[in-house]
Amino acid sequence: MHEIKLGDVTVTRVEETHGPIMPARDFFPTMPEEAWQEHRDLLVPDHLSSDDDLVHVAMQTWVLRSEGRTILIDTGIGNDKNRPAVEPWHRQQLDYLGRLAVAGVQPEDVDLVVNTHLHLDHVGWNTRLVDDEWAPTFPNATYLMPAADFHHWNPDNNPGIAGSINEYAFEDSIAPVRATGQVHLWEDSYVIDGNLRLEAAPGHTPGHAVIKLESGGERALFAADIIHTPLQLRHHHHGSCFCEDPVQAHATRRRLLDWAADTNALVLPAHISGRSALEIERCGESYAVREWAPFSRY
């Protein structure tokens, strides 16, 4: 099962890839080692390897059908992209568009692409290689991008991008759709439709954002990168090594997890593997999984 209904919105999970990504101690450098051991029953095998402590994540797109439009939340790593800093993602070849087709989505069908932030693993399929040029994958779509991230990840404004994991992402996955006039930059909040609203959630990146769904009495939080592992529910003070501002990222994580726990919202992060989405509850000063969504396990 890869599809659920939330109020008037149909939500379909489309995988690009999933599996082990990096050692836990590197991914979450401030997380106590004993935390991984204490919660192994929660983490193994969907979120942590049993033998080598590699964190497992998914690269996936949430496809939303709302008010007659087809909306994609994040577009993964992409094919043919020059990613020398991340060897497994370097010029990869995956059948992502085939998986979209299985979900009933052709590139021409997409009305809106939401990039929650502009890290390389959220923008890759914004474009594809056509006759040795980067062309928009979704020719009829408007691409919503947070203005703060657009300016931050532009190498003309940030020379520190050279040699980093985000090197070349602006040039091959962001600038080409800006050049075709398909990018809309937004700040603070943005109403997508009567069911969906974008909200700034900075910290992981300057423009990092989430999408809140409220429809037919149902609520959901498309949580992007506020968490990468269920362990961050119990140990919410600890962010990933990729957070630009860890203090702000933690404040954002608390605010949004509080909202989800208090409103019984389904939380759909960008990278959680296994069943991918969950309802949470308060557990003292932290949080716990109340129930996993009925998606099939990766």
C-alpha positions in Angstrom: 0.0 0.0 0.0 1.5 3.3 -1.1 -1.6 5.6 -1.0 -3.8 7.0 1.7 -6.6 9.6 1.9 -6.5 12.5 4.3 -9.7 14.5 4.1 -10.1 15.5 0.5 -6.5 15.0 -0.3 -5.0 11.8 -1.8 -1.4 11.1 -0.7 0.8 8.7 -2.6 4.3 7.8 -1.6 6.7 7.4 -4.6 10.2 6.0 -3.8 13.4 7.0 -5.5 15.7 4.8 -3.4 16.1 3.7 0.2 18.7 1.9 2.4 21.7 2.6 4.6 23.3 6.0 4.1 26.0 6.7 6.8 27.2 5.7 10.3 25.0 6.9 13.1 27.8 8.7 14.9 28.6 10.7 11.7 25.0 11.5 10.8 24.1 12.6 14.3 27.4 13.7 15.9 25.9 14.9 19.2 23.5 11.9 19.8 24.7 9.8 22.7 25.9 6.3 21.7 23.7 4.7 24.3 20.6 6.2 22.8 21.0 4.1 19.7 21.5 1.0 21.9 18.5 1.8 24.2 16.1 2.1 21.3 17.3 -0.7 19.0 13.9 -2.4 19.1 12.4 0.8 17.5 15.1 1.3 15.0 16.3 -2.1 13.7 15.9 -3.0 10.8 14.0 -0.2 9.1 16.0 2.7 10.5 19.3 1.3 11.6 21.4 -1.7 10.4 21.8 -4.4 13.1 25.4 -5.1 12.5 27.2 -1.9 11.4 25.0 0.9 12.8 24.3 2.6 9.5 21.3 4.8 9.5 18.7 3.9 6.9 16.7 6.6 5.1 14.4 6.8 2.1 14.5 9.3 -0.8 10.9 9.7 -1.7 8.3 12.1 -3.1 4.9 12.7 -1.6 2.4 13.1 -4.4 -0.7 15.0 -3.4 -3.9 15.3 -5.4 -5.8 18.3 -4.0 -8.5 20.5 -5.5 -8.0 19.0 -9.0 -4.2 19.5 -9.0 -1.3 17.1 -8.9 1.4 18.3 -6.4 4.8 16.9 -5.8 6.6 17.5 -2.5 10.4 17.2 -3.1 12.0 15.5 -6.0 14.9 13.4 -4.7 18.5 13.1 -6.0 17.9 12.9 -9.8 19.7 11.0 -12.5 23.0 12.0 -14.3 23.8 14.6 -11.7 27.4 15.4 -11.0 27.8 14.7 -7.3 31.5 14.1 -6.5 31.0 14.6 -2.8 28.5 11.8 -2.5 29.7 8.9 -4.5 26.6 6.7 -4.4 24.5 9.6 -5.8 27.1 10.6 -8.5 25.5 10.2 -12.0 23.0 7.7 -10.6 20.5 5.9 -12.9 17.2 5.1 -11.3 13.7 4.6 -12.7 12.0 7.3 -10.7 9.8 8.5 -13.6 8.7 4.9 -14.0 7.6 4.8 -10.4 5.8 8.1 -10.8 4.0 6.5 -13.9 2.9 3.5 -11.8 1.4 6.1 -9.4 -0.5 7.5 -12.3 1.6 10.6 -12.8 3.3 11.6 -16.1 5.6 14.6 -16.0 3.1 16.7 -18.0 0.5 16.0 -15.4 2.2 17.8 -12.5 0.8 21.2 -11.7 3.0 22.2 -8.7 6.4 21.1 -7.4 7.2 22.1 -3.8 10.9 22.0 -2.8 10.8 22.2 1.0 14.4 23.3 0.9 17.2 23.2 -1.7 19.5 20.5 -0.5 20.6 18.3 -3.4 18.4 15.3 -2.3 15.2 17.4 -2.5 15.7 19.0 -5.9 17.3 16.4 -8.2 14.3 15.5 -10.4 13.4 19.2 -10.9 15.4 18.7 -14.1 16.5 15.9 -16.4 19.2 15.7 -19.1 17.8 16.3 -22.6 20.3 16.5 -25.5 23.1 17.3 -23.0 21.1 20.2 -21.5 19.2 20.4 -18.2 15.5 20.8 -18.9 12.6 21.0 -16.4 11.3 17.5 -15.8 7.8 18.8 -15.2 7.2 21.3 -18.1 3.7 22.5 -16.9 4.5 22.9 -13.3 5.2 25.9 -11.1 8.1 25.2 -8.8 7.7 26.7 -5.3 11.0 27.4 -3.6 11.8 29.2 -0.4 13.4 32.5 -1.2 15.9 32.3 1.7 17.2 29.0 0.4 17.3 30.2 -3.2 19.6 33.0 -2.2 21.6 31.0 0.3 22.5 28.1 -2.1 23.3 30.3 -5.1 27.1 29.9 -5.4 27.3 33.6 -6.5 26.2 34.4 -2.9 27.9 31.6 -1.1 31.4 30.6 -2.1 31.4 27.9 0.6 29.3 25.7 -1.5 32.4 24.8 -3.6 33.5 21.3 -2.5 30.4 20.7 -0.3 27.6 18.1 -0.9 25.5 20.8 -2.5 28.1 21.7 -5.1 26.5 21.9 -8.6 22.9 21.4 -7.3 22.0 25.1 -8.0 23.4 25.0 -11.5 21.8 21.8 -12.6 18.5 21.5 -10.6 17.5 25.1 -9.7 18.8 27.6 -12.2 17.3 25.8 -15.2 13.8 26.0 -14.0 14.3 29.6 -12.9 15.4 30.3 -16.4 12.2 29.0 -17.9 10.1 31.2 -15.6 8.6 28.3 -13.6 10.0 29.2 -10.2 7.9 31.1 -7.6 9.9 32.3 -4.6 8.0 32.7 -1.3 8.7 33.8 2.3 7.2 33.1 5.7 4.1 31.2 4.6 2.2 30.4 1.4 -1.3 29.1 0.9 -1.3 26.4 -1.8 -5.1 25.8 -1.7 -7.9 25.3 0.8 -6.3 22.1 2.2 -2.5 22.9 2.1 -0.3 25.6 3.4 3.5 26.1 3.4 5.1 27.3 6.6 8.7 28.4 7.2 10.6 26.0 9.4 14.2 27.3 9.4 17.2 25.8 11.0 18.0 22.8 8.9 18.5 25.3 6.1 17.7 29.1 6.2 14.6 28.5 4.1 13.6 25.1 5.2 9.8 24.6 5.1 7.0 22.2 6.0 3.5 21.7 4.6 0.5 21.6 6.8 -2.6 19.7 5.7 -6.0 20.4 7.2 -9.0 18.8 5.4 -12.2 17.1 6.4 -11.2 17.0 10.1 -7.8 15.4 9.2 -4.4 17.0 9.8 -1.0 16.1 8.6 2.5 17.6 8.7 4.7 17.0 5.6 7.8 17.5 7.9 10.6 17.6 5.4 13.9 17.3 7.3 12.9 18.2 10.9 13.7 14.6 11.7 15.6 11.9 9.9 15.2 9.1 12.4 12.5 8.1 14.9 15.2 8.4 17.6 14.9 12.1 17.3 11.4 11.9 18.9 13.0 10.6 22.1 16.1 12.7 21.8 14.8 15.8 20.1 17.8 18.0 21.1 20.0 16.3 18.5 19.9 17.2 14.9 21.8 15.9 11.8 25.2 16.9 10.7 23.5 18.7 7.8 21.7 21.3 9.9 22.9 24.8 9.1 21.7 26.2 12.5 21.3 23.4 15.0 19.8 25.7 17.8 17.2 27.1 15.4 16.6 23.6 14.0 15.8 22.3 17.5 13.4 25.1 18.3 11.6 24.4 15.0 11.5 20.7 15.6 10.0 21.2 19.1 7.3 23.6 17.8 6.2 21.3 15.0 6.3 18.1 17.0 4.2 19.8 19.7 1.7 20.8 17.0 1.6 17.3 15.6 1.2 15.7 19.0 -1.5 18.2 20.1 -3.6 17.9 16.9 -3.2 14.2 16.2 -1.6 15.1 12.9 0.0 12.4 10.8 3.8 13.3 10.4 5.3 12.5 7.0 9.0 13.3 7.0 11.0 13.4 3.8 13.4 10.5 4.7 11.9 8.1 7.2 12.2 4.6 5.9 10.0 1.6 6.9 6.4 2.8 6.9 7.5 6.4 6.3 4.8 8.2 8.3 3.6 8.2 11.9 1.4 9.7 14.5 3.2 10.8 17.7 2.3 11.4 21.3 4.0 13.2 24.1 6.2 11.1 26.4 7.3 13.3 29.3 9.5 16.0 27.8 9.9 14.1 24.6 7.7 12.2 22.1 7.0 8.6 21.1 5.5 6.8 18.1 1.8 6.2 18.8 1.0 4.5 15.5 2.7 4.0 12.1 0.8 4.9 8.9 -0.6 2.0 6.9 2.0 2.3 4.1 3.8 -0.9 3.1 7.3 -1.2 4.6 10.3 -0.5 2.3 
